[in-house]
Amino acid sequence: MEMEVDPMALAVREAEEAIQEVQEGAPVRELTPQAAYVRRLQHQMAEKAQLDSRSWGKEPFRKVKIFKGEG
């Protein structure tokens, strides 16, 4: 039986893992391209973890980078 993969759950998990890696010392983590509403959620997750994030690239390949801010 094939399990259905939830793209939103995968994007959230990817952001959670990236946040943890940056908190543990990685300088930056680049996530896979996502739709605007998913990127917004990923930005909110980074902000809640007190990290900075930026979207970059052109649609439909726009993606989020998560990193520690200067402050």
RAZI-V984809 format. One record per residue. N is the residue number from 1. D_CENTER is the distance of its C-alpha to the mean C-alpha in Angstrom with 2 decimals. Layout:
BEGIN
N,D_CENTER
N,D_CENTER
END
This chain:
BEGIN
1,30.03
2,26.69
3,23.73
4,21.62
5,17.88
6,15.80
7,12.98
8,11.36
9,11.83
10,10.38
11,7.04
12,7.27
13,8.64
14,6.27
15,3.74
16,7.37
17,8.58
18,6.55
19,7.64
20,10.96
21,11.43
22,11.10
23,13.35
24,15.64
25,16.12
26,13.84
27,14.00
28,10.63
29,7.85
30,7.07
31,5.00
32,7.71
33,9.22
34,9.06
35,11.64
36,11.74
37,11.85
38,8.69
39,6.85
40,9.11
41,8.22
42,4.54
43,6.72
44,9.28
45,7.81
46,7.37
47,10.77
48,12.28
49,11.69
50,13.39
51,10.93
52,10.54
53,7.99
54,9.36
55,9.30
56,11.75
57,13.96
58,16.20
59,15.93
60,15.59
61,13.51
62,11.35
63,7.79
64,5.32
65,6.46
66,6.33
67,10.03
68,13.10
69,15.21
70,18.88
71,20.15
END
